[in-house]
Amino acid sequence: MQSLNVGDLMYQLAMFIVLIAIIVGVGLLVRRAVSTDRRLKRIEEKVDELKDEKGRDRT
């Protein structure tokens, strides 16, 4: 039975780190998308409030 070489161990460690980085990257992208969506909804609500206030001031 052959033992693992140091190069094999380094390669497997590097690939494991790449796999973890991909998973974390996807998670961060999803988190950013949700955060941006929430922020846009708050901005839309504020714009609607300002429109309503402006409409009431004219009448």
Distance bins in CASP14 RR format, pairs under 12 A and 6 or more apart:
PFRMAT RR
TARGET T0000
AUTHOR 0000-0000-0000
RMODE 2
METHOD distances of the structure
MODEL  1
2 8 0 0 0 0 1 0 0 0 0 0 0
3 9 0 0 0 0 0 1 0 0 0 0 0
4 10 0 0 0 0 0 1 0 0 0 0 0
4 11 0 0 0 0 0 1 0 0 0 0 0
4 12 0 0 0 0 1 0 0 0 0 0 0
4 13 0 0 0 0 0 1 0 0 0 0 0
5 11 0 0 0 0 1 0 0 0 0 0 0
5 12 0 0 0 0 0 1 0 0 0 0 0
6 12 0 0 0 0 0 1 0 0 0 0 0
6 13 0 0 0 0 0 1 0 0 0 0 0
7 13 0 0 0 0 1 0 0 0 0 0 0
7 14 0 0 0 0 1 0 0 0 0 0 0
7 15 0 0 0 0 0 1 0 0 0 0 0
8 14 0 0 0 0 0 1 0 0 0 0 0
8 15 0 0 0 0 0 1 0 0 0 0 0
9 15 0 0 0 0 0 1 0 0 0 0 0
9 16 0 0 0 0 0 1 0 0 0 0 0
10 16 0 0 0 0 0 1 0 0 0 0 0
10 17 0 0 0 0 0 1 0 0 0 0 0
11 17 0 0 0 0 0 1 0 0 0 0 0
11 18 0 0 0 0 0 1 0 0 0 0 0
12 18 0 0 0 0 0 1 0 0 0 0 0
12 19 0 0 0 0 0 1 0 0 0 0 0
13 19 0 0 0 0 0 1 0 0 0 0 0
13 20 0 0 0 0 0 1 0 0 0 0 0
14 20 0 0 0 0 0 1 0 0 0 0 0
14 21 0 0 0 0 0 1 0 0 0 0 0
15 21 0 0 0 0 0 1 0 0 0 0 0
15 22 0 0 0 0 0 1 0 0 0 0 0
16 22 0 0 0 0 0 1 0 0 0 0 0
16 23 0 0 0 0 0 1 0 0 0 0 0
17 23 0 0 0 0 0 1 0 0 0 0 0
17 24 0 0 0 0 0 1 0 0 0 0 0
18 24 0 0 0 0 0 1 0 0 0 0 0
18 25 0 0 0 0 0 1 0 0 0 0 0
19 25 0 0 0 0 0 1 0 0 0 0 0
19 26 0 0 0 0 0 1 0 0 0 0 0
20 26 0 0 0 0 0 1 0 0 0 0 0
20 27 0 0 0 0 0 1 0 0 0 0 0
21 27 0 0 0 0 0 1 0 0 0 0 0
21 28 0 0 0 0 0 1 0 0 0 0 0
22 28 0 0 0 0 0 1 0 0 0 0 0
22 29 0 0 0 0 0 1 0 0 0 0 0
23 29 0 0 0 0 0 1 0 0 0 0 0
23 30 0 0 0 0 0 1 0 0 0 0 0
24 30 0 0 0 0 0 1 0 0 0 0 0
24 31 0 0 0 0 0 1 0 0 0 0 0
25 31 0 0 0 0 1 0 0 0 0 0 0
25 32 0 0 0 0 1 0 0 0 0 0 0
26 32 0 0 0 0 0 1 0 0 0 0 0
26 33 0 0 0 0 0 1 0 0 0 0 0
27 33 0 0 0 0 1 0 0 0 0 0 0
27 34 0 0 0 0 0 1 0 0 0 0 0
27 35 0 0 0 0 0 1 0 0 0 0 0
28 34 0 0 0 0 0 1 0 0 0 0 0
28 35 0 0 0 0 0 1 0 0 0 0 0
29 35 0 0 0 0 0 1 0 0 0 0 0
29 36 0 0 0 0 0 1 0 0 0 0 0
30 36 0 0 0 0 0 1 0 0 0 0 0
30 37 0 0 0 0 0 1 0 0 0 0 0
31 37 0 0 0 0 0 1 0 0 0 0 0
31 38 0 0 0 0 0 1 0 0 0 0 0
32 38 0 0 0 0 0 1 0 0 0 0 0
32 39 0 0 0 0 0 1 0 0 0 0 0
33 39 0 0 0 0 0 1 0 0 0 0 0
33 40 0 0 0 0 0 1 0 0 0 0 0
34 40 0 0 0 0 0 1 0 0 0 0 0
34 41 0 0 0 0 0 1 0 0 0 0 0
35 41 0 0 0 0 0 1 0 0 0 0 0
35 42 0 0 0 0 0 1 0 0 0 0 0
36 42 0 0 0 0 0 1 0 0 0 0 0
36 43 0 0 0 0 0 1 0 0 0 0 0
37 43 0 0 0 0 0 1 0 0 0 0 0
37 44 0 0 0 0 0 1 0 0 0 0 0
38 44 0 0 0 0 0 1 0 0 0 0 0
38 45 0 0 0 0 0 1 0 0 0 0 0
39 45 0 0 0 0 0 1 0 0 0 0 0
39 46 0 0 0 0 0 1 0 0 0 0 0
40 46 0 0 0 0 0 1 0 0 0 0 0
40 47 0 0 0 0 0 1 0 0 0 0 0
41 47 0 0 0 0 0 1 0 0 0 0 0
41 48 0 0 0 0 0 1 0 0 0 0 0
42 48 0 0 0 0 0 1 0 0 0 0 0
42 49 0 0 0 0 0 1 0 0 0 0 0
43 49 0 0 0 0 0 1 0 0 0 0 0
43 50 0 0 0 0 0 1 0 0 0 0 0
44 50 0 0 0 0 0 1 0 0 0 0 0
44 51 0 0 0 0 0 1 0 0 0 0 0
45 51 0 0 0 0 0 1 0 0 0 0 0
45 52 0 0 0 0 0 1 0 0 0 0 0
46 52 0 0 0 0 0 1 0 0 0 0 0
46 53 0 0 0 0 0 1 0 0 0 0 0
47 53 0 0 0 0 0 1 0 0 0 0 0
47 54 0 0 0 0 0 1 0 0 0 0 0
48 54 0 0 0 0 0 1 0 0 0 0 0
48 55 0 0 0 0 0 1 0 0 0 0 0
49 55 0 0 0 0 0 1 0 0 0 0 0
49 56 0 0 0 0 0 1 0 0 0 0 0
50 56 0 0 0 0 0 1 0 0 0 0 0
50 57 0 0 0 0 0 1 0 0 0 0 0
51 57 0 0 0 0 0 1 0 0 0 0 0
51 58 0 0 0 0 0 1 0 0 0 0 0
52 58 0 0 0 0 0 1 0 0 0 0 0
52 59 0 0 0 0 0 1 0 0 0 0 0
53 59 0 0 0 0 0 1 0 0 0 0 0
END
